[in-house]
Each structure stands twice: as C-alpha cells, then as structure tokens.
Amino acid sequence: MADRFTKAREAIYEAHSEDPNKHTTRDGKEVPYETHYAEQMEGYLAKRNPDASDVLKLAVCGQHFRRWEVPRSDYSMTKIGYHTWRTYLKKRQGELVSQILKDSEYEQDDLDRCLALIKKEGLKQGEEEVQVLEDVACLVFLDDQFEQFKDKHDEDKIVNILKKTWVKMSKEGQDLALQIPMTDECKGLVQKALAG
C-alpha cells in the first residue's frame, strides 16, 4: 500500500491530468498544463530546498490546483478584479489540496499548514517555508512563462513586473534566477529591471 505522501501526490496529479489546457514539451509531447506546471514547481523546489517537508512538497505540487476551473475572465479586468480572483484561488486551492491530505490520512496540523502555505500566509513576516514556495513560483515564472509573457505586454509593464518578482524572492531564490538560461532579449529586460 502506498504511503500517505505518495497517495496524496498521486491524487493531486490525477486532478492535474484533467486540465483541458495543454502544454507542448520541448520534445513535442502534449501534456495537461497543470501537470507541466506542477512538475516545474517540483523541479525548482528540489533545487531551492532539497530537504523540504512532505507538506511543503505537496503544497508546491498543488499550488495551482484545478485553477482552470476559475478563469480570470470571471472577474472584472481591473486591479481589484485581479486581486479578488487571486485571493479566491489561493483559498480554494489550499482547501482542495488540504482535503486530499485529509483523505490521505494526514493530521489536522498538516492540513492547516498546507492551507497556510498555499495561501502564502506569513510571507511578509519572513515565514521560511512560505518564502521557499514563493521563490519556486517566481523561478517557474521566469524560466517557463516569461518568454511568452513578454510578448503580450509593453516593456515598461514587463520591467515593472520583473522588479516586483525580484523583490518577492529571497537571496537564494535570486541566485537561482540568475542561473536560468534566457534569450538575449529576456536577459536585457531582467538587467533593466535590476538596474532600476
């Protein structure tokens, strides 16, 4: 019988496999986007904190749990609409993943911890595991989403978002970010953000 971590992780990936949005991998294979995203998150967690607790690993894996079910377009296309959407998503994702932990026989303390991690509670207070999760999310953005993202926005907005992303990361996260291979154009935008 699978241990509770394996059981919970498999349940999370089973849900990811239902994502109708697809991602084409470098070798041309099509996979559900959330499966791809979770794999990227786990990959960066292994670099940022190889000794992460099981609950942090599961929170990282379920960071965007069933996100496709709550499209951004359901909320007004304003700053307030964006923040309302994000706040709702974090709560929903945290509760759904915590339920998976419960079904996998984790204790209540672990469920509460998982929910707090996904909601990023304590980030501004320097809560270490929450900071690790934030670093990982920023690293995945820079490595996996930035290239496409930059084509959809003007330079000022991109540079501003890069500045905000940079200050969200710890020194360890920033050091890993500087190792990400990027196109010359992306490198230039990052350098501009860091210089400003």
Secondary structure, DSSP 4 states (H G I P E B T S, - for coil): ---HHHHHHHHHHHHHTT-S-EEE-TTS-EEEHHHHHHHHHHHHHHHH-TT--HHHHHHHHTTTTTGGGS-GGGS-SSHHHHHHHHHHHHHHHHHHHHHHHHHTT--HHHHHHHHHHHTTTTTTTT-HHHHHHHHHHHHHIIIIIHHHHHTTS-HHHHHHHHHHHHHHS-HHHHHHHTTS---HHHHHHHHHHHH-
